[in-house]
Amino acid sequence: MSTQTILDLFRLNGKVALVTGAASGLGAAIAIALAQAGATVAVHGNRRAADETAAAIGKDAVAFQSDLSSTTGADDLFHAVHKHYSRVDILINNAGTISRAAAEETTLDDWQRVLQVNLTSVFQLSQLVARDIFIRKPNVCLSSSSGKIVNIASLLSFQGGIRVPAYASSKGGVAQLTKALANEWAPKGIQVNAIAPGYFATTNTEALQADETRNRQILERIPAARWGQPQDLAGAAVFLSSPASDYVTGTVLTVDGGWMAR
């Protein structure tokens, strides 16, 4: 009889994780949680360095910086991380950006920037990590896990939102990309899932929090009656990154205080 307990299935010892957009907010909370579960974590900063997150983790955490709004940013990031750690077992595609404007006023430059960061770079990094895992483990047993990819989706993967056409389109794409990659890579031992956060108190939602009317409307719809805090996402991220979720793939898990249930 195995002596392994259910809590052992949530351990990430011996795994290397890359968390994008980990300088603050949701990404930082996820990176710290993965490290607490035993993973060695590479933390990425897009517009600013993730040095503070790396320092908070300590151990073998290293901060990397790369501009994911560039078509070469994902490639640069992956190869820098791979050069340092020689592998990536867990990929958390958290980096994201948003542009708020009426649809008729949204510029093509803003549209392309949001899609590049939120969707295209997610595909690029996922492809690079998967290729590396396939090279390292070409004959993986179907009952075992070789890697985990967790994409950060959004409530706007399901809803259209207001004044954020590029963001909603990118996050709808993230949900569908998650399912497409899960279908192809599950037989090769890589589980691909997504987390759709609800309304979290981060820099991306500062404008909504500061708008008295919108803040009230949002809180009235959330059964939990509060904004999410970055730490509220940690458990879901560890679960989807761990052996505890080996039979979970292609799912978009909402962590939203009940928003989608109302």
C-alpha positions as MATLAB code, in Angstrom:
seq = 'MSTQTILDLFRLNGKVALVTGAASGLGAAIAIALAQAGATVAVHGNRRAADETAAAIGKDAVAFQSDLSSTTGADDLFHAVHKHYSRVDILINNAGTISRAAAEETTLDDWQRVLQVNLTSVFQLSQLVARDIFIRKPNVCLSSSSGKIVNIASLLSFQGGIRVPAYASSKGGVAQLTKALANEWAPKGIQVNAIAPGYFATTNTEALQADETRNRQILERIPAARWGQPQDLAGAAVFLSSPASDYVTGTVLTVDGGWMAR';
ca = [
       0.000    0.000    0.000;
       1.313    3.439   -0.912;
       2.241    5.718    1.960;
       1.573    8.804   -0.152;
      -1.104   11.076    1.270;
      -3.432   13.424   -0.550;
      -1.338   16.392    0.569;
       1.708   14.804   -1.067;
      -0.059   15.116   -4.437;
       0.052   18.901   -4.088;
       3.833   18.989   -3.645;
       5.947   20.445   -6.462;
       9.380   19.346   -5.300;
      11.870   18.939   -8.141;
       9.766   21.016  -10.565;
      10.822   24.220  -12.288;
       8.019   26.735  -12.812;
       7.955   29.863  -14.965;
       5.400   32.490  -13.937;
       4.944   35.413  -16.323;
       3.800   38.806  -15.126;
       5.031   38.027  -11.617;
       6.307   41.450  -10.568;
       3.162   42.054   -8.507;
      -0.488   41.131   -8.087;
      -1.803   37.756   -9.165;
       1.466   36.603  -10.717;
       3.483   37.360   -7.587;
       0.971   35.543   -5.369;
       1.021   32.499   -7.664;
       4.825   32.433   -7.834;
       5.146   32.574   -4.056;
       2.549   29.813   -3.633;
       4.315   27.502   -6.101;
       7.584   28.051   -4.253;
       5.910   27.271   -0.940;
       4.686   24.013   -2.513;
       8.296   23.099   -3.325;
       8.880   24.356   -6.878;
      11.899   26.277   -8.086;
      10.394   29.413   -9.605;
      11.497   31.707  -12.422;
       9.610   34.990  -12.121;
       9.077   37.212  -15.137;
       8.539   40.925  -15.314;
       7.142   42.560  -18.429;
       7.240   46.340  -17.985;
       9.136   46.176  -14.705;
      11.452   43.665  -13.109;
      10.173   40.967  -10.746;
      13.117   41.369   -8.370;
      10.890   41.936   -5.328;
       9.010   38.701   -5.966;
      12.249   36.772   -6.404;
      13.553   38.254   -3.151;
      10.338   37.332   -1.327;
      10.696   33.744   -2.492;
      14.429   33.479   -1.901;
      15.941   30.026   -2.472;
      16.622   29.464   -6.185;
      14.163   32.035   -7.541;
      15.533   34.232  -10.326;
      13.915   37.279  -11.926;
      13.819   37.575  -15.712;
      12.578   40.505  -17.763;
      11.261   40.363  -21.314;
       8.801   42.453  -23.316;
       5.974   40.119  -24.285;
       4.416   42.823  -26.448;
       7.269   42.086  -28.858;
       6.907   39.131  -31.203;
      10.336   37.921  -30.026;
       9.709   38.457  -26.307;
       8.408   34.959  -25.558;
      11.324   33.315  -27.322;
      13.825   35.529  -25.503;
      12.238   34.749  -22.137;
      12.025   30.997  -22.605;
      15.615   30.627  -23.751;
      16.924   32.775  -20.890;
      15.036   30.657  -18.349;
      16.040   27.407  -20.039;
      19.683   28.464  -20.121;
      19.605   29.044  -16.362;
      17.502   26.061  -15.213;
      17.821   23.664  -18.193;
      14.093   22.883  -18.036;
      10.581   24.223  -17.472;
       8.020   21.786  -16.058;
       5.253   24.220  -15.119;
       4.236   27.284  -17.122;
       1.882   29.896  -15.688;
       0.839   32.293  -18.468;
      -0.242   35.188  -16.282;
       1.189   38.287  -17.987;
      -1.512   40.515  -19.359;
      -2.400   44.049  -20.344;
      -5.583   45.983  -20.970;
      -6.654   48.993  -23.022;
      -9.873   50.770  -22.086;
     -11.637   52.667  -24.865;
     -14.867   52.565  -26.811;
     -14.716   50.005  -29.600;
     -14.962   52.671  -32.302;
     -12.023   54.529  -30.752;
      -9.724   51.550  -30.168;
      -6.591   51.940  -32.262;
      -5.072   49.107  -34.243;
      -1.826   49.526  -32.291;
      -3.648   49.029  -28.979;
      -5.549   46.054  -30.396;
      -2.384   44.350  -31.608;
      -0.477   45.050  -28.378;
      -3.199   43.535  -26.192;
      -3.570   40.482  -28.436;
       0.202   39.956  -28.550;
       0.656   40.043  -24.778;
      -2.559   38.298  -23.734;
      -2.926   35.641  -26.410;
      -0.094   35.293  -28.904;
       2.665   35.168  -26.287;
       0.628   32.557  -24.392;
       0.690   30.338  -27.473;
       4.363   31.042  -28.123;
       5.481   30.157  -24.591;
       3.217   27.115  -24.416;
       4.635   25.824  -27.685;
       8.227   26.337  -26.539;
       7.665   24.591  -23.207;
       5.788   21.700  -24.808;
       8.482   21.143  -27.436;
      11.127   21.039  -24.705;
       9.138   18.519  -22.661;
       8.552   16.328  -25.713;
      12.295   16.284  -26.366;
      13.069   15.389  -22.754;
      10.262   12.843  -22.389;
       9.403   11.534  -25.868;
       7.812    8.288  -24.684;
       5.750    9.477  -21.739;
       3.301    6.966  -20.295;
      -0.294    8.115  -20.675;
      -0.874    7.598  -16.943;
       1.940    9.968  -15.971;
       2.365   13.718  -16.124;
       5.229   15.446  -17.891;
       4.185   19.045  -17.590;
       1.550   21.555  -16.600;
       0.417   24.708  -18.368;
      -1.951   27.066  -16.569;
      -3.286   30.059  -18.483;
      -4.883   33.016  -16.746;
      -8.179   33.664  -18.480;
     -10.884   36.052  -17.223;
     -14.596   36.462  -16.669;
     -14.391   38.127  -20.075;
     -13.558   34.713  -21.514;
     -17.341   34.261  -21.124;
     -18.701   37.808  -21.221;
     -18.137   40.765  -23.515;
     -17.375   43.489  -21.025;
     -17.598   47.227  -21.694;
     -14.970   49.363  -23.456;
     -12.428   46.526  -23.553;
     -12.928   44.850  -26.964;
      -9.306   43.753  -27.391;
      -9.058   42.404  -23.853;
     -12.324   40.447  -24.125;
     -11.266   39.021  -27.480;
      -7.868   37.988  -26.142;
      -9.309   36.296  -23.056;
     -11.957   34.492  -25.088;
      -9.068   33.268  -27.213;
      -7.163   32.115  -24.128;
     -10.083   29.895  -23.106;
     -10.328   28.317  -26.545;
      -6.554   27.959  -26.872;
      -6.511   26.163  -23.525;
      -8.990   23.591  -24.820;
      -7.232   23.186  -28.166;
      -3.826   22.563  -26.581;
      -5.344   20.239  -23.977;
      -6.846   18.098  -26.728;
      -3.518   17.734  -28.509;
      -1.149   17.420  -25.578;
      -3.036   15.329  -23.011;
      -1.932   12.075  -24.728;
       1.651   13.310  -24.386;
       1.387   13.927  -20.659;
       0.861   17.694  -20.569;
      -2.246   19.025  -18.868;
      -3.377   22.462  -20.055;
      -5.938   24.346  -17.975;
      -6.946   27.918  -17.277;
      -8.082   29.957  -14.310;
     -10.637   32.696  -14.863;
     -10.299   35.191  -12.016;
     -13.261   37.341  -11.120;
     -12.872   40.901   -9.953;
      -9.544   41.078   -8.114;
      -7.990   44.089   -6.446;
      -4.972   44.633   -8.723;
      -3.487   47.493  -10.721;
      -5.499   46.365  -13.779;
      -8.759   47.088  -11.929;
      -7.762   50.322  -10.181;
     -10.002   52.377  -12.477;
     -13.021   50.213  -11.638;
     -12.307   50.292   -7.907;
     -12.035   54.078   -8.024;
     -15.330   54.470   -9.911;
     -17.933   54.650   -7.132;
     -20.825   53.553   -9.333;
     -19.023   50.656  -11.036;
     -17.478   49.514   -7.744;
     -20.930   49.375   -6.132;
     -22.451   47.549   -9.112;
     -19.656   44.964   -9.094;
     -19.886   44.275   -5.375;
     -23.672   43.963   -5.559;
     -23.335   41.110   -8.049;
     -20.576   39.166   -6.268;
     -22.147   36.737   -3.760;
     -18.964   36.877   -1.660;
     -19.525   40.663   -1.478;
     -15.853   41.589   -1.824;
     -13.077   42.004   -4.349;
     -10.750   39.045   -4.647;
      -7.257   39.310   -3.218;
      -4.241   37.870   -5.105;
      -3.821   35.144   -2.469;
      -7.319   33.874   -3.320;
      -5.890   32.512   -6.573;
      -2.994   30.611   -4.982;
      -4.816   27.377   -4.162;
      -6.237   26.927   -7.647;
      -2.833   27.587   -9.200;
      -1.062   25.047   -7.001;
      -3.771   22.446   -7.672;
      -3.585   22.825  -11.455;
       0.231   22.738  -11.324;
       0.431   19.597   -9.189;
      -0.084   15.842   -9.584;
      -3.426   16.312   -7.794;
      -4.824   17.545  -11.136;
      -3.346   14.882  -13.432;
      -6.828   13.913  -14.702;
      -7.934   17.520  -15.167;
      -7.270   19.108  -18.544;
      -8.989   21.524  -20.902;
     -10.959   23.188  -18.125;
     -11.433   26.866  -17.321;
     -11.807   27.168  -13.536;
     -13.567   30.295  -12.310;
     -12.309   31.852   -9.078;
     -14.758   34.695   -8.815;
     -16.533   34.822   -5.456;
     -19.625   33.407   -7.177;
     -19.962   36.017   -9.957;
     -20.702   33.491  -12.719;
     -23.255   31.683  -10.572;
     -25.469   34.749  -10.227;
];
